[in-house]
Amino acid sequence: MGEAKYPRFWLALLLLLFTGYFGLHRLYLGKKRSAAVMLSSVISFCLLMYAAPTSSIAEKIGVGLIFVLTVVLVIDLFRISILVDEARWENST
């Protein structure tokens, strides 16, 4: 039959580049828990910045969340082909 068609590498890469903070690339690759964690982190950041825009503690927590998400995105950028291969393997079994 050949190689599994889905998920596609380029679509996963585009989702990572344009919607990475929301975790849509991970959702596309079948990693629902980590996608939910990433999305909840972004929502938490937005709520912190909206609810307490002048609070230094909220600002530090928010910056910490975005920093951690950025590190995860950089790691995912280097690992995107591995993540796609893992998702293809899981779909083929």
Secondary structure, DSSP 4 states (H G I P E B T S, - for coil): --S---S-HHHHHHHHHHHGGGTHHHHHTT-HHHHHHHHHHHHHHHHHHHH-TT-HHHHHHHHHHHHHHHHHHHHHHHHHHHHHHHHHHHHH-
